[in-house]
Amino acid sequence: MAEHNRHRISRRNMVKIAGGVAAGGVVGGMAVSLSGRDSAGAAQTGTPASSPSTSSTAAPKAAFAHPGMLHNAGDLNRARTRVAAKAEPWLAGWQRLTANRHSASTWKPNARDTIIRGGAGQNYGILFNDIHAAYQNALRWKIAGTKENAETAVAILNAWSGTLTTLTGNSDRFLASGIYGYEFANAAELVRDYPGFDLSRFKKMLLNVFYPLSDDFLKRHNGAFITNYWANWDLCNIAAIMAIGILCDDTAKFDQAVEYFKNGEGNGSVKHAVPFVYENQGLAQWQESGRDQGHTVMGIGLMGSICEMAWNQGVDFYGYDNNRLMKAAEYVAKYNLGGNVPFTKYTWGTGTRGARREQAVISNIGRGQIRPVWELLHNHYARRRRISVPHVTAMAEKVRAEGGGGDYGANSGGFDQLGFGTLLYSK
C-alpha cells in the first residue's frame, strides 16, 4: 500500500471511531483530514494535509458526525462521568450551569413571529434568552439525564420553529442571523433525536429565516466596502452557516463556511482577522485590537467556535496556517492579562467607497474583560495538542469555572457565547 494512503480513514469509519471513543470514555476528540492523515501533524506544523482530489479542509462528503458542533459524544460522556464522580473542575462547571436561571426546567418559551435587532421596535433579547435556555436545558439533560430539562429544551425550540418567520432590523440584523443562527443550531443538535422534537421544521426555520441573511452578508456585506465591517460580523455568519450545514447534513453549506474561513474577502477570513503575525514572539495581532477588547475577545471566541465545530467534523482549523489562531489568542490573552504586545498600524476602508481609516495603537477600552471563551482554546492547544499557550492557559484559569448566557450581564454581549467551557472541554 502506498505511503500516502497508509493511514487513510473514511468519513464513515471516522464517525464509528468517534462513537467508540465516546462509549469508552476516552478523553478528547480527534480530527482527521480527508487524506487519511490525522490532524496532529497539521496542528504541530501548520501545514494542512492534502489528498489526491481535495484539500484537507474540504467538507466531509459522507455523513456528518452527530452530535458534532461545539460538543461531540466524547465531550458529553466525559462531563457526565466526571460530574457523577464529583470531580473537579467539572463539578464547579456543572454548578455554574445549574445555578443559571436559564437552565431551569420551568422556563417557558416566548416565541414571536418577528424578531428585530437594530432600529425601532427591537425585541431581540426575547430570542437570545430563549436560545440560551434551550441550550442550557439540553446540556442538563445530556449530562444528568433529567427528562424534564430535555422536554423544556424541545418545547422552546418547537415554539420558535412554529412561530418565527422574520428576522429584521437595521444592519444589526446580520449580527442576529449569525450569532443566534449558530447558537440555535447548537441547541438543536443536542436534542436532535429526542422524541417530540420537530427537527424537520426547525431545519426549515434556519434555512428560511437565518441562512439567507448570513449568506447575503458574506456575499454583499450590506452593500458596504469589503473592509467596512469588523471581523466579528463575518465570523458569526461563518459560524451560523457551518452550524446550519452540520444540523441539516448539508455539505454545500459546510463547504461554503470552510471556503470563506480560508479565502473570504471580508475581515472574518483567517488572514484578515489575524493580519499581522510576530513569529519570533509566538503572537499575532487581532483585527479589532485597535477598536476595543470586548469585541476582540468576542472575535477570538467566535473563531474558536468555528474551529471546534470544524474539528468535530474532521477538519483542523485550529492548526491552519501555522497555528495562526493560536498566536492571535496568545496575543489577546497576554494583553488582557496586563502584558505588553506589539502593534502594527492598521488601516482599512469604510462606508461604500472605502474611505481610509487607521489605528496606530492598541485599544485599552474594555481591557481585562471576562468572557467564557478561553477554556475551549486552552483545552485544545494545551491538552489535546500539548502545545504551550501560557497566556491562554492563564486566562482560562482566571475565568474558571466558566458560566454561560446570563452570567456575564443582561445585555446582548453577555449572550454572544454559549459558554460552560470548564464543564464541557476540561480534559
N, C-alpha and C positions, 0 to 999 in steps of 0.2 A: 504494500500500500504506500502510495506517495506520501512523503513527509507533510506536504501541505494539507492532506486530508486526514492525517492520522488521528487527530482529536476532534473530528467533526461530530457535532451533535445536532440532530434535527430539532426543529422547534417543538414538535410534539413530544419528543423524548425529554427535552429540557423541562417542559411542563410536568411530565411524570416525575422527573428527578426532583423538581421543586416540591411537589406534593410529598415525596418520600422524605425529603429533608424536614418538611413541616411535621410530618407524622412522627418522625424520630426525635423531634425537639432539638435539632441541631441549630446552633446559634448562627445567625446571619443569613444573608441572601446571596445570590450569585447572578452575574450577568454573563451571557455567552454571546460572542459575536457570530454572525452568520457564517464566518469562515470555519467555525468549529473551534477556534482558539479562544480560551476563556479570557475574561477581561483583565486578569491580573497583569499581564504584560502591557496591555494598553494603559492601565492605570499607572503603572510604575514608569513607563517610558513616555507616555503621552502620545504614542503612535497608534491610531486606530487600526485594528486588524482589518483585512480585506479578504474577499472571496473572489473566485473567478468572475462572477457576474455582477457583484454588487458590493458597496462599501459596508463596513461593519455596522454603520449607523443607519442602515436602511431598516425599514419596519419589518417585523416578522411577517411571513407570508402564510403562516398556518394559524391555528387557534391562538388567541391571546390567553395568557395566564390570568386566572381569576381565583381569589382576589389579587389584583395586580396593579394597583395605583400606588398610593402612599404606603400601603401595608400589604405585604404578602402573607401567605399562610404561616410561614415560619415566624414572622414578627408577632402575629396574633397568638400563636401557640406558645411562644416564649413568654409573652406578657401574661398569658393565662396561667402558666405553670409557676412563674416567679411570684405573681401576686398570691396565688393559692398557698405558696410556701412562705409568704410574708417576708420575702427577700427584698433588700434594698439595692438600688434606688427605685425598683419597680413599684413597691408598696407606696412610697411617697408620691410617685406619679399617679397611681390609682386614687389616692386620697385627694389629689388635686382635681381629678375628674369627678369623683362622686360628690365633692363639695360644691361643684359648679351647678348653679340653679338650672342651667340649660340641660343638664344630664338627667333631670328628674323625669320619671315616667308619667308624671301628672301634667307635663307640658302639653298645651293644646295648640294646634296649628291655627294660623291667622292668614290663610291664603287669600290673595287678591288676583283679579284678572289683569291688572295693570300695575307695573312697578316703575317708578320714576326715580332716576338718580341724576340730580343736577337740574336746577331751574325750578319753576313754580310747581308746587304740589308734590315735591319729592317725598317719597314714603319708603325708601329702600331699606330702612332699618328693620321694618317688618320682615323682609326677606332674609337678611343675614342673621337675624336672631333665630328664625325658624330653621335655617340651614344648619347652624351650629347645634341646635337642639337635636335635629335628626342625626347628625354625625355623632354627637356625644352619647345619645341613647343607643345608637348602633354599636359603638365601642363597648358600652357597658354590657350589652348582650353578648358580644363576641368574647369578652374576657370573663364575665361571670355567669353567662348562660341564663340571664334573667329575661324571661319571656315578655314581661310587661314593658321592658325597655325596647325590645325588638318591635313590639306592636306599636309603641309610640313613634318610633322612627318611621315605620311603614305608614302610619296614619298621616304624619307630616308630609312625607314625600308624595303619597297618593293625593292628598288635598291639593298640593301645588300643581301636580301634573294634570289634575282635573279642572284647574281654575285658571292658571296663568296663561295668557295669550300674548301679552305685550310687555316689552322691556324698552323703556324710552327715557327721554330727558335730553339735556344738552350733551356736550362731548363726553361728560362723565358716564353716559350710558355704556360706553365701551369699557370703562373700568368695571361696571356691573356685569357685563357679559363675560368678562374674563375672570374676575375674582369669584363671583358667585357661580359661574359655569363650572369651574374646576372643583370648587368646594361641593356643590350639589352632586356632581358625578361621583366624587369620593364617598359621600354619604350613601348614595345609592349602591355603589359597588359592594359595600359591607353587607347589605341586606338583599342583594340581587336574587337570591334563591329562597328568600323567606316566604312562606305561604301567605298569600294575600297581597303581596307587593306587586303592583301592576308595572312591571319592568318595561313592557312594550309601550305603554302610554308615557312613562317617564322618559324613555328614549326619544319619543316624538316631541316632547316638550323641549328637550335640549337641542334637538336637531332643527326645530322650527322657530324657537324663541332665542336661544343663546348662540348657537353656531353661526347663523347668518351675520350677526353683529361682529363676532370675533373674526370671521373670515373677511368681512368687508374692511375691518380696521387694518388687518395685516396687509391687505392689498392696496387700500386707498388712503389710510391714515387720516380719515375725516377730511380729505381734500387739502391737507397741510403739506408743507415741505417735509421731506422724509425724516429730517432730524428734529422736527418740531417737538415731538412727544418724547418724554423721558423713557428710560429703559423699562420701567415697571409697567407701562401701558402695553408694550409689546409682550412682555413676559407673561402677564396674567392671561392674555389671549392665546399665546402659545400653550400655556398650561391647560386652558379650557379646551382647546381643540384636541390636544393629546388625550386628556381625560375622557372627552366625549368619544373619541376614536376607540379607546380601550373599552369603555362601557358598552358601546354599540358594536364591538368587534368589526370596526371599520378601518381596514388597513390604509385606505387612501387618506383618511384624516390623520391617522397616526403619522404616516409619511409626510404629510403637509407640515405638521409640527416639527418633525425631525429636520426637514429641509430648511425651514425658517430658522431654527435654532442655529444651524451651521452656517447658512448663507444668506439669511434675510437682509434686506437693505436698511431696515429700521434699527433703532437703538437697542432692541432687545436681543438681536442675534449676538452670539457669544463674543465675537471680536469687537463689536460696537459697544456692548455692555461693559466689556473689560478692555478699554482702548490702549492702556499702557502697562507693560509688564516690566518689572525690575528684577530680572533673573538673579542677579547677584545677592538680592535680599530675600528672595522667595516671596515677593509681594507683587500685587497688580492693582492698579487704580480702578475703582468702580466709576461708571459713567455719571452717577449722581452725587459723587463725593463732594463736589463743589456747590451742590444745592443745599442739602441738609442730611443729617444722619438718619432721621426717621425713614425717609424714602430709600436711602441707601441700604439700610438693614432690611427693609421690605423687599427690595430687589434681590438681595442675596438669598432671602427666604424663598422667593418665587423661583429663582433659578435652581435652588436646591430641590424644591418640589418637582420641578420638571425633570431634574436628573434622577430623582428617586423613582418617579413613575416610569421613566425610560429604562432604568436599571431593572425594574421588576418585569419588564418585557424583553430583557436580554440585550439592551443597548446601553453602553457605557458612555455617558456624557460627563460624568464626574472627572474622568481622566482625559477628556477630549482636549486636544491642542496643548499637550504637555501640562495637564492639570491646571488649566487657566482659571477655572472657578476656584480651585483650592487656594491659589495665590491671591485672588481677589478677596476671598473670605478671610484669609490671614490679615490682609491689609485693613479691611473694615473692622475686624475684631481688635487688632492692635490699636488702631486709632480710638476706638470706643472704650478701650480699657485705659486710655490716657497716654498711650505711647505716641511717638513721633513717626510719621511716614512721609515718604517723598510725594511730591505733587507736580505733575506736568500741566502747564496751561492747557485748558480745554476750550475748544472753540466749536460752535455749531450754528446752524441756520434755523431761523424761526419763522412763524407765520406761513403765508402761502408762497412767498417769494424767496425765503431763505435769508432774511435779514441777519447779519452776523452778530453773534453774542460771544462772550468769552468769560471764563472763570480763571482767575490767576492763583487762587489759594483754596485750600480745602476748607469746607464749612464746619464750624463748631456748633451749628444750630442742632439741638437735639442730641448732642454728644453724650454717650453713655446710656442711650435709650435701651430699654429691655423689651425684646420681642422673642416669642418662642420659636426661634429658627435654628438655634445653634446645636442642639442635640443631634439632629439629623446629620449635620455636616461633621461634627466630631465623631460620631459613631461610624460614619462611612470611612473617613480618611484615617482616623487613629485606630479604629477597631477592625473594620473589615479589611482595610488595605495596609494597616500597620505603618502608616506614614506619619511622621511627627508634624503636628499642627498646633504648636504651643499656644498661640493666641486664640484660636478657635476653641481649643480644649479649656483654656482659662475662662472664656466667655460662657461656655456650656456649664462649667462648674458654678459660675456666678449666677446664672439663671435657674439652675436646677433647684427644685423639681419644676419642670415646665408645666404651665397651665394651658388654657385654650381660650376660645372666644368667651368674653365676659370677665376674664381675669385681668385684662390689660386696658381697661377703660370702656366706657359705654358707647363711644363714637365708632365710626367705621374702621379706623386704624386698629382698634382692638380686636377686630374680626377679620383682618386680612390674612391671617394664618390659622389653620385648624389646630395646630399645637399638639400638646401632650407627648412631646418627643422623648421625655425621660421614660415614660411608660412604654412607648412603642419601639424605640430604637436602641435603648441601652443593651449592651452586649457583654 
